[in-house]
Amino acid sequence: MWITWRRCPVLGMLDDIALLAWVMNSLDQELTALRRWLERQAPQQLRAIEHLPDTPEQLQLQRHEKN
């Protein structure tokens, strides 16, 4: 007989906790990699990255203003 999530809600909760732990660990790894990448960038590159526009349309407007 198969154990279903309805008959044993603790298993369902454990499954949810495991998934949440995996997601949080993945996000932590990605953020750590981003921080390391940012630390390796030259100051000029960081200034350019920090001043990128919020939308593609704003980027197009900035390109047209420079030309």
Secondary structure as the mmCIF struct_conf table of DSSP 4:
data_model
#
loop_
_struct_conf.conf_type_id
_struct_conf.id
_struct_conf.beg_label_comp_id
_struct_conf.beg_label_asym_id
_struct_conf.beg_label_seq_id
_struct_conf.end_label_comp_id
_struct_conf.end_label_asym_id
_struct_conf.end_label_seq_id
HELX_LH_PP_P HELX_LH_PP_P1 TRP A 2 THR A 4
TURN_TY1_P TURN_TY1_P1 TRP A 5 ARG A 7
HELX_RH_AL_P HELX_RH_AL_P1 PRO A 9 ARG A 40
BEND BEND1 GLN A 41 GLN A 41
HELX_RH_AL_P HELX_RH_AL_P2 PRO A 43 GLU A 50
TURN_TY1_P TURN_TY1_P2 HIS A 51 HIS A 51
BEND BEND2 ASP A 54 THR A 55
HELX_RH_AL_P HELX_RH_AL_P3 PRO A 56 LYS A 66
#
